[in-house]
Amino acid sequence: MRNSNFTKIFTIIFLVLFQFFSVSAQQKIKVILLGTYHFNNPGNDIIKTQDRNILSKENQQDLDNIVEKIYSSDYKPDQIFVESNFNEKKQLDANYQTYLKNQYHEFTDTIKNKRMKRFFKEGETAQLGFRLAKKLKHQELYPIDSLIEMRFDILMKEINSNPTLKKEFDELKLSLSDNCLEGKNLTQIFLCMNEKSKLDNNIGFYFSFANKIMIGQDYFGARLVTDWYKRNLIMYANIQNQIKPGTKTIFILVGTGHAAMFRTFFEVDKSFELVDLTKVLN
């Protein structure tokens, strides 16, 4: 009799645990991760990209088409995360509210600095992030960026002064650029830039090249790579801690360098499930 009761209790516990883990597995948050070039092309990236006028009629239509594809997909985002300063959410909120009222130009028109004007007017946060959020009727977007100083200028000075490193760097640039920006439209460009092999090449730059430079100067290269990981881990924490109850799908819009790192984080984080970008944009 005692064994029979024990068996019943064990069975009940097993079924409860089984149901718990089954439900948990079903509740993974879907992630649409979109790595992009910076639309305003500020020249901050170590691998420079060609300029492409995001304000052209063709590119504006492409952005509308991409937003419509995401909106009409099986993975409609509940939250949108963008590469804006985490500590300046009030400013992001204010900018987005003017965008919703079709008054965003009144803000950008006041900016005197040409570089910053392009950043706010042409950057992907406004051009794609705001556009998608408005289509989804979201009231806010979520900033994640951590402003850790990355001294790539010091790294480049060392590279340009060393013929062997310069040659290796020039060869590496070819494998990282691979002409994605020559795509017919933005959908083709994004699908090209977010291929696993290309994102892996992006991470490979830090491991195979940057990490070994300037070991005689307090391992500057390795410390730069450490700071890059630190920045991305902080950004990832900002995603984790802004997930709202009930969120089933999130959309993350960041530069491809960050997307390459995030992809590896999401692949091992059991709370999330990456969505194949081709299922959304094709």
VEXSE-5364 format. One line per field, with one value per residue: residue number from 1; residue in one letter; y negated, z, x of N, C-alpha, C in turn. Coordinates in steps of 0.1 Angstrom, whole numbers, plus 5000, padded with zeros to 4 digits. Layout:
N
num: [NUM;...]
residuo: [a;...]
n.y: [Y;...]
n.z: [Z;...]
n.x: [X;...]
ca.y: [Y;...]
ca.z: [Z;...]
ca.x: [X;...]
c.y: [Y;...]
c.z: [Z;...]
c.x: [X;...]
END
This chain:
282
num: [1;2;3;4;5;6;7;8;9;10;11;12;13;14;15;16;17;18;19;20;21;22;23;24;25;26;27;28;29;30;31;32;33;34;35;36;37;38;39;40;41;42;43;44;45;46;47;48;49;50;51;52;53;54;55;56;57;58;59;60;61;62;63;64;65;66;67;68;69;70;71;72;73;74;75;76;77;78;79;80;81;82;83;84;85;86;87;88;89;90;91;92;93;94;95;96;97;98;99;100;101;102;103;104;105;106;107;108;109;110;111;112;113;114;115;116;117;118;119;120;121;122;123;124;125;126;127;128;129;130;131;132;133;134;135;136;137;138;139;140;141;142;143;144;145;146;147;148;149;150;151;152;153;154;155;156;157;158;159;160;161;162;163;164;165;166;167;168;169;170;171;172;173;174;175;176;177;178;179;180;181;182;183;184;185;186;187;188;189;190;191;192;193;194;195;196;197;198;199;200;201;202;203;204;205;206;207;208;209;210;211;212;213;214;215;216;217;218;219;220;221;222;223;224;225;226;227;228;229;230;231;232;233;234;235;236;237;238;239;240;241;242;243;244;245;246;247;248;249;250;251;252;253;254;255;256;257;258;259;260;261;262;263;264;265;266;267;268;269;270;271;272;273;274;275;276;277;278;279;280;281;282]
residuo: [m;r;n;s;n;f;t;k;i;f;t;i;i;f;l;v;l;f;q;f;f;s;v;s;a;q;q;k;i;k;v;i;l;l;g;t;y;h;f;n;n;p;g;n;d;i;i;k;t;q;d;r;n;i;l;s;k;e;n;q;q;d;l;d;n;i;v;e;k;i;y;s;s;d;y;k;p;d;q;i;f;v;e;s;n;f;n;e;k;k;q;l;d;a;n;y;q;t;y;l;k;n;q;y;h;e;f;t;d;t;i;k;n;k;r;m;k;r;f;f;k;e;g;e;t;a;q;l;g;f;r;l;a;k;k;l;k;h;q;e;l;y;p;i;d;s;l;i;e;m;r;f;d;i;l;m;k;e;i;n;s;n;p;t;l;k;k;e;f;d;e;l;k;l;s;l;s;d;n;c;l;e;g;k;n;l;t;q;i;f;l;c;m;n;e;k;s;k;l;d;n;n;i;g;f;y;f;s;f;a;n;k;i;m;i;g;q;d;y;f;g;a;r;l;v;t;d;w;y;k;r;n;l;i;m;y;a;n;i;q;n;q;i;k;p;g;t;k;t;i;f;i;l;v;g;t;g;h;a;a;m;f;r;t;f;f;e;v;d;k;s;f;e;l;v;d;l;t;k;v;l;n]
n.y: [5012;4988;4985;4983;4958;4941;4945;4933;4906;4900;4902;4882;4859;4862;4858;4832;4818;4824;4812;4786;4781;4785;4765;4743;4747;4741;4714;4699;4668;4654;4642;4617;4609;4583;4574;4545;4522;4489;4465;4438;4437;4430;4434;4445;4472;4497;4512;4496;4486;4483;4453;4450;4437;4434;4420;4419;4424;4451;4466;4457;4469;4495;4498;4495;4518;4538;4533;4540;4567;4577;4570;4585;4611;4643;4636;4613;4585;4578;4561;4536;4533;4510;4496;4474;4450;4464;4449;4427;4429;4413;4392;4407;4416;4391;4383;4403;4399;4374;4383;4400;4380;4369;4349;4351;4340;4314;4316;4326;4306;4286;4293;4284;4294;4312;4340;4351;4344;4360;4384;4385;4381;4398;4422;4457;4462;4443;4444;4471;4484;4467;4465;4491;4495;4477;4487;4510;4500;4494;4478;4471;4475;4495;4487;4499;4495;4493;4470;4475;4466;4472;4476;4477;4462;4461;4487;4488;4470;4484;4506;4494;4486;4508;4528;4556;4562;4544;4554;4579;4569;4555;4577;4590;4572;4575;4600;4593;4573;4581;4572;4569;4546;4540;4551;4556;4545;4534;4556;4577;4569;4569;4597;4608;4596;4607;4634;4664;4671;4647;4632;4647;4642;4616;4617;4632;4613;4600;4621;4635;4615;4587;4593;4601;4580;4555;4566;4560;4537;4535;4554;4543;4549;4572;4562;4544;4561;4573;4551;4548;4572;4567;4544;4555;4575;4559;4545;4567;4575;4553;4558;4582;4573;4556;4569;4573;4585;4611;4607;4621;4621;4604;4577;4568;4543;4536;4527;4548;4558;4560;4576;4600;4608;4609;4630;4653;4652;4655;4680;4698;4691;4702;4690;4678;4679;4678;4664;4675;4653;4653;4663;4642;4620;4628]
n.z: [5000;5009;4990;4967;4971;4971;4945;4931;4940;4930;4903;4899;4905;4885;4862;4866;4865;4840;4825;4832;4821;4795;4789;4794;4774;4752;4755;4747;4737;4706;4682;4660;4644;4630;4613;4602;4578;4587;4580;4577;4573;4590;4591;4612;4615;4614;4591;4563;4546;4514;4505;4505;4494;4515;4515;4490;4465;4457;4478;4500;4493;4494;4521;4531;4520;4534;4560;4557;4551;4575;4592;4582;4586;4602;4626;4641;4657;4693;4707;4700;4696;4696;4684;4702;4727;4758;4782;4774;4770;4773;4755;4731;4732;4731;4705;4690;4695;4682;4656;4653;4651;4627;4628;4630;4613;4622;4644;4634;4617;4633;4639;4638;4633;4607;4605;4628;4621;4599;4612;4628;4610;4588;4599;4608;4630;4630;4603;4598;4623;4637;4617;4615;4641;4642;4622;4636;4656;4680;4711;4720;4717;4724;4738;4736;4735;4747;4757;4754;4750;4721;4709;4680;4664;4673;4670;4641;4635;4642;4625;4600;4601;4599;4575;4571;4587;4575;4550;4556;4568;4546;4530;4546;4547;4523;4525;4544;4534;4509;4489;4495;4497;4471;4463;4447;4460;4493;4508;4496;4503;4531;4536;4526;4542;4566;4565;4579;4575;4569;4591;4609;4598;4606;4634;4634;4627;4650;4666;4651;4641;4653;4680;4684;4680;4690;4714;4728;4739;4764;4756;4738;4716;4725;4747;4735;4721;4743;4754;4733;4735;4761;4757;4740;4756;4776;4762;4754;4779;4784;4766;4777;4802;4795;4785;4783;4802;4788;4762;4731;4707;4696;4679;4668;4659;4648;4641;4619;4632;4659;4656;4648;4672;4689;4678;4685;4713;4715;4705;4725;4747;4764;4767;4745;4709;4678;4648;4615;4592;4565;4565;4571;4555;4529]
n.x: [5008;5019;5039;5024;5012;5034;5042;5021;5024;5049;5044;5025;5042;5061;5045;5036;5061;5069;5049;5054;5080;5074;5056;5073;5092;5077;5073;5094;5109;5105;5129;5136;5163;5180;5207;5224;5238;5250;5226;5230;5257;5281;5308;5320;5325;5350;5355;5349;5319;5302;5285;5249;5220;5196;5173;5163;5138;5135;5147;5132;5107;5115;5120;5094;5083;5097;5089;5062;5064;5074;5053;5032;5040;5044;5055;5050;5063;5063;5078;5103;5137;5164;5195;5202;5212;5211;5207;5193;5166;5143;5147;5146;5120;5106;5114;5102;5075;5071;5075;5053;5034;5039;5058;5085;5104;5106;5121;5146;5153;5163;5188;5221;5247;5261;5267;5254;5229;5224;5226;5203;5182;5186;5194;5191;5174;5154;5145;5138;5133;5114;5095;5085;5076;5055;5038;5030;5016;5029;5037;5062;5098;5127;5158;5192;5219;5253;5276;5306;5339;5356;5387;5394;5409;5435;5442;5441;5461;5484;5482;5484;5510;5525;5536;5531;5509;5491;5488;5475;5452;5440;5434;5416;5395;5383;5370;5351;5335;5324;5305;5278;5262;5258;5235;5202;5180;5170;5161;5174;5200;5200;5195;5218;5238;5232;5237;5249;5276;5288;5284;5299;5324;5327;5329;5352;5371;5379;5389;5408;5425;5425;5429;5455;5472;5496;5508;5530;5524;5509;5490;5471;5454;5440;5427;5411;5393;5382;5368;5350;5334;5325;5309;5289;5278;5267;5248;5232;5223;5206;5186;5176;5166;5145;5124;5090;5062;5043;5053;5060;5074;5103;5119;5150;5172;5202;5237;5257;5279;5272;5250;5262;5275;5253;5238;5253;5249;5221;5218;5227;5212;5185;5161;5153;5145;5159;5146;5145;5157;5150;5125;5110;5116;5116]
ca.y: [5000;4976;4984;4978;4943;4935;4945;4922;4893;4898;4900;4868;4850;4863;4852;4817;4813;4826;4801;4773;4779;4785;4751;4734;4748;4734;4700;4692;4656;4654;4631;4613;4601;4577;4566;4536;4511;4477;4458;4425;4440;4420;4437;4450;4486;4499;4515;4486;4491;4473;4446;4454;4427;4441;4411;4420;4430;4466;4471;4455;4479;4508;4498;4497;4532;4546;4532;4547;4581;4580;4568;4595;4624;4650;4632;4598;4581;4572;4550;4533;4528;4503;4492;4460;4449;4469;4439;4416;4434;4402;4385;4416;4415;4378;4383;4412;4392;4364;4390;4404;4369;4364;4337;4354;4331;4302;4318;4327;4293;4277;4298;4277;4303;4320;4354;4355;4343;4372;4395;4386;4380;4409;4434;4469;4461;4435;4448;4485;4487;4458;4469;4504;4493;4470;4497;4520;4492;4494;4465;4469;4485;4498;4485;4509;4493;4489;4461;4478;4460;4482;4469;4483;4453;4465;4500;4485;4464;4495;4514;4486;4484;4521;4534;4570;4561;4537;4564;4588;4562;4553;4589;4593;4563;4581;4611;4588;4565;4590;4566;4570;4533;4539;4558;4548;4538;4535;4569;4585;4564;4574;4611;4610;4592;4615;4648;4669;4671;4633;4627;4654;4635;4603;4620;4636;4602;4597;4632;4639;4604;4576;4598;4604;4568;4547;4574;4554;4524;4539;4562;4534;4556;4581;4554;4538;4572;4575;4540;4551;4582;4561;4536;4563;4581;4550;4543;4579;4574;4543;4565;4591;4566;4547;4577;4571;4597;4614;4606;4634;4619;4591;4573;4561;4536;4532;4529;4562;4562;4564;4588;4612;4612;4613;4643;4664;4652;4661;4695;4705;4686;4711;4682;4672;4687;4670;4666;4674;4640;4656;4666;4630;4610;4634]
ca.z: [5000;5010;4977;4958;4973;4966;4930;4927;4943;4920;4890;4899;4904;4872;4852;4868;4860;4825;4819;4834;4812;4781;4787;4793;4760;4742;4758;4742;4730;4692;4680;4646;4646;4617;4613;4590;4577;4592;4568;4576;4570;4597;4589;4625;4615;4610;4577;4557;4536;4505;4508;4498;4498;4521;4513;4476;4463;4457;4491;4508;4489;4499;4536;4533;4517;4545;4571;4554;4552;4589;4598;4576;4588;4614;4637;4643;4670;4704;4712;4690;4703;4686;4688;4707;4740;4769;4792;4768;4765;4773;4742;4721;4733;4726;4691;4683;4695;4671;4644;4652;4648;4615;4631;4632;4606;4630;4653;4626;4610;4642;4642;4629;4630;4595;4608;4637;4614;4591;4621;4633;4599;4579;4606;4607;4641;4625;4590;4599;4636;4639;4606;4618;4653;4638;4615;4646;4666;4693;4717;4724;4713;4736;4734;4742;4733;4758;4750;4758;4740;4713;4702;4668;4657;4678;4663;4627;4634;4643;4613;4588;4602;4598;4562;4572;4592;4565;4539;4561;4570;4533;4525;4555;4544;4511;4530;4552;4526;4498;4479;4499;4494;4456;4461;4439;4469;4507;4512;4492;4511;4545;4536;4523;4553;4578;4563;4590;4571;4569;4605;4615;4594;4614;4647;4632;4626;4664;4671;4642;4637;4662;4693;4684;4677;4701;4726;4736;4745;4773;4749;4734;4708;4733;4756;4726;4719;4756;4755;4723;4741;4772;4752;4735;4767;4783;4753;4756;4793;4782;4760;4786;4813;4791;4780;4790;4804;4776;4749;4724;4696;4696;4668;4672;4648;4652;4631;4617;4642;4671;4652;4648;4686;4695;4673;4693;4726;4715;4702;4737;4757;4762;4768;4732;4697;4667;4637;4603;4586;4552;4567;4574;4545;4515]
ca.x: [5000;5028;5046;5014;5010;5047;5042;5011;5030;5060;5038;5020;5053;5066;5036;5037;5074;5068;5040;5061;5091;5068;5051;5085;5098;5068;5072;5106;5106;5110;5138;5139;5176;5183;5219;5223;5248;5244;5221;5236;5271;5289;5322;5326;5329;5364;5354;5340;5309;5299;5273;5237;5211;5184;5162;5159;5124;5136;5150;5120;5098;5121;5117;5079;5080;5102;5079;5049;5067;5075;5039;5023;5046;5039;5064;5048;5070;5056;5087;5114;5149;5172;5209;5202;5218;5201;5205;5186;5153;5133;5149;5141;5105;5102;5116;5093;5062;5071;5074;5039;5026;5044;5065;5099;5113;5107;5133;5158;5156;5169;5202;5231;5258;5256;5269;5244;5216;5222;5224;5189;5173;5188;5197;5181;5165;5142;5140;5132;5127;5102;5085;5079;5068;5042;5029;5026;5009;5036;5039;5076;5109;5136;5172;5200;5234;5262;5286;5319;5348;5363;5397;5398;5418;5448;5445;5444;5474;5494;5480;5489;5525;5531;5532;5526;5495;5483;5484;5466;5440;5434;5428;5405;5384;5376;5361;5340;5326;5318;5296;5264;5256;5255;5222;5192;5172;5173;5158;5186;5212;5199;5196;5232;5246;5229;5241;5257;5291;5293;5284;5310;5336;5327;5335;5365;5380;5383;5397;5420;5433;5426;5433;5470;5480;5502;5509;5540;5519;5499;5480;5461;5444;5432;5419;5400;5384;5375;5358;5339;5326;5318;5298;5278;5271;5258;5236;5223;5216;5196;5175;5170;5159;5134;5113;5077;5054;5034;5060;5062;5083;5110;5126;5163;5178;5215;5247;5260;5289;5265;5242;5271;5277;5240;5234;5259;5243;5208;5219;5229;5202;5174;5149;5150;5146;5161;5138;5152;5153;5144;5111;5103;5118;5113]
c.y: [4988;4974;4979;4963;4936;4934;4934;4908;4890;4895;4886;4858;4850;4856;4837;4811;4814;4815;4788;4771;4779;4771;4741;4735;4741;4719;4692;4679;4657;4641;4629;4604;4596;4569;4558;4528;4499;4468;4445;4425;4430;4423;4442;4464;4488;4504;4506;4492;4479;4466;4450;4445;4433;4433;4412;4427;4445;4472;4469;4465;4493;4509;4501;4512;4541;4545;4540;4562;4585;4580;4580;4609;4631;4646;4617;4594;4575;4560;4549;4527;4522;4499;4477;4461;4453;4458;4427;4420;4422;4394;4394;4416;4402;4378;4391;4406;4381;4371;4395;4393;4362;4351;4339;4345;4318;4303;4318;4314;4284;4281;4291;4285;4313;4335;4359;4354;4355;4384;4397;4386;4393;4423;4445;4468;4454;4441;4462;4488;4480;4463;4482;4503;4486;4479;4507;4513;4493;4480;4462;4479;4485;4497;4495;4505;4488;4482;4463;4473;4471;4475;4476;4475;4456;4478;4497;4478;4474;4503;4507;4484;4497;4527;4548;4570;4554;4546;4574;4581;4559;4565;4593;4584;4569;4592;4605;4579;4573;4585;4567;4557;4531;4546;4549;4540;4540;4549;4578;4582;4570;4590;4615;4607;4601;4630;4652;4668;4657;4628;4634;4647;4622;4606;4625;4625;4599;4609;4634;4627;4594;4581;4599;4591;4560;4554;4567;4541;4527;4546;4554;4541;4564;4573;4547;4548;4574;4564;4542;4561;4575;4552;4544;4570;4572;4547;4555;4579;4563;4548;4574;4584;4557;4555;4576;4584;4599;4612;4619;4633;4605;4589;4564;4556;4530;4533;4544;4567;4567;4576;4601;4617;4617;4627;4654;4664;4658;4676;4703;4701;4694;4703;4677;4682;4678;4674;4665;4662;4642;4658;4653;4620;4615;4634]
c.z: [5000;4996;4966;4959;4969;4951;4925;4929;4932;4906;4888;4897;4891;4861;4854;4863;4845;4819;4821;4823;4797;4779;4785;4779;4750;4744;4754;4734;4716;4690;4665;4648;4632;4619;4600;4590;4583;4580;4566;4573;4577;4596;4602;4624;4609;4595;4571;4547;4526;4509;4499;4503;4502;4518;4498;4475;4463;4470;4501;4505;4495;4514;4539;4530;4528;4557;4569;4555;4567;4596;4594;4579;4600;4627;4639;4657;4680;4709;4701;4698;4692;4692;4692;4722;4751;4779;4787;4763;4764;4759;4731;4721;4727;4710;4684;4684;4685;4658;4642;4647;4635;4617;4633;4625;4613;4640;4645;4620;4620;4645;4632;4625;4619;4598;4617;4630;4605;4600;4625;4621;4590;4586;4606;4619;4637;4613;4590;4612;4639;4629;4610;4631;4650;4631;4625;4657;4680;4698;4721;4718;4725;4732;4742;4742;4746;4752;4757;4747;4734;4705;4690;4660;4661;4671;4648;4625;4634;4630;4601;4589;4601;4585;4562;4577;4582;4554;4544;4563;4557;4528;4533;4551;4532;4515;4538;4544;4516;4491;4483;4495;4479;4453;4454;4448;4483;4512;4509;4500;4525;4546;4534;4536;4565;4576;4574;4587;4572;4583;4613;4611;4602;4627;4645;4631;4640;4669;4664;4640;4648;4676;4694;4683;4690;4714;4735;4742;4753;4766;4745;4726;4716;4742;4747;4723;4731;4757;4745;4729;4753;4767;4747;4746;4775;4775;4754;4769;4792;4775;4770;4797;4808;4784;4789;4792;4792;4763;4743;4713;4698;4683;4672;4659;4652;4640;4630;4627;4654;4668;4653;4662;4692;4691;4681;4707;4726;4712;4715;4749;4755;4764;4755;4720;4685;4655;4624;4595;4572;4553;4569;4562;4531;4512]
c.x: [5009;5035;5037;5012;5022;5047;5033;5017;5041;5055;5032;5031;5059;5058;5036;5050;5074;5060;5047;5072;5086;5063;5063;5091;5090;5068;5085;5102;5113;5118;5140;5152;5180;5196;5220;5236;5242;5239;5227;5251;5280;5304;5329;5331;5343;5365;5344;5331;5306;5286;5261;5226;5198;5171;5157;5145;5125;5138;5139;5109;5102;5118;5102;5076;5085;5093;5067;5052;5067;5061;5030;5028;5039;5046;5062;5054;5061;5065;5098;5125;5159;5186;5209;5207;5207;5198;5197;5172;5142;5134;5144;5126;5100;5103;5105;5079;5061;5069;5060;5030;5030;5051;5080;5108;5115;5119;5146;5163;5163;5184;5211;5242;5254;5257;5258;5230;5213;5219;5209;5179;5174;5191;5187;5171;5152;5136;5133;5126;5114;5091;5078;5071;5055;5033;5023;5017;5016;5037;5053;5085;5118;5151;5181;5215;5241;5274;5300;5329;5356;5374;5403;5409;5432;5452;5448;5457;5485;5493;5487;5504;5532;5527;5526;5511;5486;5479;5474;5452;5433;5427;5416;5393;5376;5366;5349;5330;5318;5305;5281;5256;5253;5242;5212;5183;5176;5171;5170;5198;5211;5201;5211;5240;5244;5231;5251;5272;5296;5293;5296;5323;5338;5333;5349;5376;5387;5392;5410;5429;5435;5432;5448;5478;5484;5503;5520;5536;5506;5487;5468;5450;5434;5422;5408;5389;5376;5364;5347;5329;5318;5306;5286;5270;5262;5246;5226;5216;5204;5184;5168;5161;5148;5123;5101;5070;5044;5041;5063;5073;5090;5117;5138;5169;5191;5225;5251;5270;5282;5256;5250;5273;5264;5236;5240;5253;5229;5208;5221;5220;5189;5160;5144;5151;5148;5152;5146;5148;5147;5129;5103;5104;5116;5098]
END
